[in-house]
Amino acid sequence: MGGSVRIATTVNGQAHEHDVEPRLLLVQYLREVVGLTGTKIGCDTSSCGACTVLVDGESVKSCTMLAAQADGSEITTIEGLAQGDELHPVQAAFHDQHALQCGFCTAGMVMATVSLLDEIPSPTERDVRLGLEGNLCRCTGYHNIVQAVLAAAGTSR
Amino acid sequence: MIPAPFDYLRAGSADEAIAALAEHGDDAKLLAGGMSLLPLMKLRLATPSVLVDVGRVHELSYIRDAGDHLAVGALTRHRDLEISDVLAAQCEPLRTVASEVGDNQVRHRGTIGGSVSHGDPASDLPALLLALDATFVVQGPDGDRTVPAADFFRGFLETALEPDELLTEIRVPKLPGAGFSYQKFQRRAQDWAIVGAMAVRDGDTRVALVNMATTPLRAVAVEEAIAGGASATEAAERAAEGTEPSGDINATPEYREHLVRVLVRRALEAASA
């Protein structure tokens, strides 16, 4: 039992093909097979959102998705946002608003924000708080995170 | 945490999924969005030896006006329900409750059929579908059959689905302008309901409860009281009748009984406002 599954993905614009174990989680695939460790494993129970990445443009918790389910998908991780030295507007807003303390949740927060602003380009503060309900900050630094999301919405409008 | 090993099959159609279930029997499980099954597998509470991935059976992702009712494909994601204009106009309760499932990330993956098939009494959608008197269309090796929501949820994570059957469609009534409220009590916004109560008022009043027994259930005593002319406050006093809440880290059974009376009163009041 087990065997392997052939999967083809595009991660941050780069095409990949791998034989993977069916039980390999998407987060392990990204970190251990593709080698992108910006995506964090936090709770590993789909509660904390630290492992959030975009699959075909939408936020998902990569600890609760099989790599096999991502076959044929376009995946964006935190490493794929900046254009060279130029930060993505959401990254820049997190930087400007000091929207992190320990930083462990940040990659997931940023990815969840990119997806949220794609769905709601001009959110209210309530939209932001509800939209990030799937991401926990263990430092409880939510105030600046919400400010950063609102600031990013302003710049990307 | 890593699931126990399994073989992975991807079904391209409902027929392929049913054929795979027939071949692998009890050892196989269907995988839709995976939002309920994968956490169980990671905790090794579920160890299927074959996963049949139906996540790409796009023929089962739709929301259609079917004349006297709405037809929702079992693989329609919560996100698609949340942004559906058809639901907003014809069945707002389903749109609203879908928008309160889990969090954005969960709603991007999870499906209505997955939630119903999982049959968790703490889930939002099964209770709503009970309140709506929804009908489930189930496909098996010998064709389709329909099961009323009232007969579908049999026990804890146990439904009327046979091991070789696939839920394909959920039929809900058109309820334009119906009064509705879902009162979901939880510690964090993304959590399961510790207790939930929902009321649909459209001529008659229907009330369903989340996490008050081993299955989602209707608050029959409350519905009878309202039909008999009782006020929301009077009717809500009977909300714990017929329930069998469990005790856990979040609440004792007694606290759940208290919560359900309060939440049913709020739901009744909000649904008629």
Interface residues (C-beta under 8 A of the other chain):
Chain A: M1 G2 G3 V5 E21 P22 R23 L25 Q28 D44 T45 S46 S47 G49 T52 V55 E58 S59 V60 K61 T64 M65 L66 A68 Q69 A112 S115 L116 E119 R129 L130 G131 E133 G134 N135
Chain B: M1 I2 P3 A4 P5 F6 D7 Y8 R10 L31 G34 M35 L38 P39 M41 K42 S49 L51 D53 G55 R79 G102 D103 N104 Q105 V106 H108 R109 R188 A189 Q190
